[in-house]
Amino acid sequence: MIVVTGATGTVGSKIVQGLRERGESVRALLRDPAAAPAEWDAGVRPVAADFADPASLDAALAGADAVYLLVAVHPEMAAHERNVIDAAVRTGRGPRVVLHAAAGLEQRPEGVRFVGAHVSGFDHLVASGLPWTVLAPNGFYQNFLGMAAAVRAGRLTVPGGTGAVSYVDARDVADAAVEALTGEGHEGAIHTLTGPAALTHGEIAEQLGAAAGREVGYLAAEPAAALAGMLGAGWDPWRAEGMVELYGLYAAGLASAVAPDLAKLTGRPARSFAEFAAEHAAVLRGEGSG
């Protein structure tokens, strides 16, 4: 039995689907099991759990053979990862933990809180003695769908400077996760998951524009202006500040490496951004929801 945290999210929901397609029994951790997707079949058991409540995690992980550990961006995300790992240890079964981290984990960049939280979780996982695997994806193509209104207005404005980023499709990450959870030979491995090419945000704007059928220009926002915009849009300050830090890493060109790991795990090439944009052209044009 495989436990999946973050089971209704962008990646987690696709992992659950992929595991069921392989006939695996899944225990899906949710804050509210009543919110489980209607399409889940009897092979998916929704279980109430809270990352901050060790007792709920003990019950949720009991009997697990493997755990996909994906926590939401949150000021306590490092503690949340550690809490799940500790609960996995307390099962006494030694389940393999596949930690969903972030590209750049091995470089341990300073001043990027999201990556720093994953570094803390990873160190705790290694020290736990549990068998482990890390999947470290770069930023997702899907994030740009949230910018569709701006694309329709002919602009892409992020504090990404001129650095190139090897963004990746979340569906490819989920496929890699299914392989890591069900396959052999991944123990002790850190798999960096990227798309097939590193693109500047100017190039991304061009490809979004090609799919949307209009010219889209890129404006490299200043970090302070980007932060003010996020806060003005109601973002939590911790998350907004963290996003600016992450874009600073992008702007410095520190997320441009293209790794072969995804293709090795899935047996096929990673989807390109152009393919992704074309597939979601209707959303980018305002004609559909995804």
Sequence and secondary structure as in RCSB ss.txt:
>XXXX:A:sequence
MIVVTGATGTVGSKIVQGLRERGESVRALLRDPAAAPAEWDAGVRPVAADFADPASLDAALAGADAVYLLVAVHP
EMAAHERNVIDAAVRTGRGPRVVLHAAAGLEQRPEGVRFVGAHVSGFDHLVASGLPWTVLAPNGFYQNFLGMAAA
VRAGRLTVPGGTGAVSYVDARDVADAAVEALTGEGHEGAIHTLTGPAALTHGEIAEQLGAAAGREVGYLAAEPAA
ALAGMLGAGWDPWRAEGMVELYGLYAAGLASAVAPDLAKLTGRPARSFAEFAAEHAAVLRGEGSG
>XXXX:A:secstr
 EEESSTTSTTHHHHHHHHHHTT  EEEEES GGG  TT  TTEEEEE  TT HHHHHHHHTT SEEEE   S T
THHHHHHHHHHHHHHTSS  EEEEE  TTGGG  TT HHHHHHHHHHHHHHHHT  EEEEEE  BGGGGGGGHHH
HHTTEEEES TT EE  B HHHHHHHHHHHHHSSS TT EEEE  SS EEHHHHHHHHHHHHTS  EEEE  HHH
HHHHHHHTT  HHHHHHHHHHHHHHHTTTT    SHHHHHHSS    HHHHHHHTHHHHTTS   
